Amino acid sequence: MRIRELSRSISTATRPLYIATKTRRFKWIASGSAITTSILAYYLNERWHQKELSPDHFIPYKISYNDKIDSEHFMLELTPSRPQKIDWWKAMSSDKLWSIEVKQSEIMVVRNYTPLPLEHVGNGQIQRFPEGTFRDGKLFFYLKKYKHGEVARWLSKLPEGHIVELRGPFIDFEMPSHPVGGDKETAKGNSCDIVTFTAGTGIAPIAQMLLTTTPHPGKILMFHSCLTRQDLGPLQPFLEESQNSNRIQLHYFESKHGRDIRKIPYEVLKLIPTPCSIELASTEGSTASIKPNLALVCGPDSYINTVSGPKHGLLQGPIRGMLAQRNWDNSNVFKLS
């Protein structure tokens, strides 16, 4: 009898311990489930972000169009493997000139190229993105196969359907918040006119500025050097359209026809205006004239040297060359790579 009572009391005493242990185990399981859910949510969030174009990681794009213009120049259209959510054209507008890094995975080299809001629509026809669209992140490039340009030469040989890796965007230049040479109050209601000097595919950043859905509000005086204007391929009709609408004034210097700027410097200098302050730009001259207070230079090193003096690595370097002769300086000139 006493043994049975002792057994019953031991059983009763251990029951709370069993219940407490079970409760603790449930708490551990619940806690572990919450942690697992958090980790999974973080992982899925990271995976989603890594499908979006970003400067922090590479994502796959498919070559959807690759066609040559001539023996050196070609057009390349890249379509993201997954539709993109971010409209970078809207985010950047024309205030920022931006580029994308393309990775040559075989030799682990990356190069920056300037995308354009254009697309191939079949039969070799190129058109702008329809207004209000960004084609799920599609990118179009105007490229040249330079002798030592490993990445561009590699890209030119890739077939449609091939996967390449991109990251970006990277801002190469941001327009000043108010025109150079004036204060914010004076600049209100006035747009900034620009003069640009480009050679070869160096015209791409300026074309980006012209073709984006919110184009540069000011006028642009353009000096473009090339072998012939046919080198521009599909860009030429878009430039002519901008010229016909008085948005740009374009001077071609075609070396094939003896118009290399290095051989006709005095003729070129007569065409280059001196920098105009925002005060003068808003009060003098006809509305049709272009009164630039900012100069952008983009092209091969030898071209940049001739127009504005050399860059020193990532540094701009002092302004020399033709622009210096027309009183431009580091306050109103920017050399793009």
HELIX and SHEET records of a PDB file:
HELIX    1   1 ARG A    2  HIS A   49  1                                  48    
HELIX    2   2 TRP A   88  MET A   92  1                                   5    
HELIX    3   3 ARG A  135  GLY A  137  5                                   3    
HELIX    4   4 GLU A  150  LYS A  157  1                                   8    
HELIX    5   5 LYS A  184  ALA A  187  1                                   4    
HELIX    6   6 GLY A  200  ILE A  203  5                                   4    
HELIX    7   7 ALA A  204  LEU A  211  1                                   8    
HELIX    8   8 ARG A  229  LEU A  232  5                                   4    
HELIX    9   9 LEU A  235  ASN A  244  1                                  10    
HELIX   10  10 SER A  255  HIS A  257  5                                   3    
HELIX   11  11 PRO A  265  LEU A  271  1                                   7    
HELIX   12  12 ILE A  278  THR A  283  1                                   6    
HELIX   13  13 ASP A  301  SER A  308  1                                   8    
HELIX   14  14 GLY A  321  GLN A  325  1                                   5    
SHEET    1   A 6 VAL A 109  TYR A 113  0                                        
SHEET    2   A 6 LYS A  96  GLN A 104 -1                                        
SHEET    3   A 6 ILE A 163  GLU A 174 -1                                        
SHEET    4   A 6 ILE A  59  LYS A  68 -1                                        
SHEET    5   A 6 HIS A  73  PRO A  80 -1                                        
SHEET    6   A 6 LEU A 139  LYS A 144 -1                                        
SHEET    1   B 2 LEU A 118  HIS A 120  0                                        
SHEET    2   B 2 ILE A 126  ARG A 128 -1                                        
SHEET    1   C 5 ILE A 248  GLU A 254  0                                        
SHEET    2   C 5 ILE A 220  CYS A 226  1                                        
SHEET    3   C 5 ASP A 193  ALA A 199  1                                        
SHEET    4   C 5 PRO A 292  CYS A 298  1                                        
SHEET    5   C 5 VAL A 333  LEU A 336  1                                        
END                                                                             
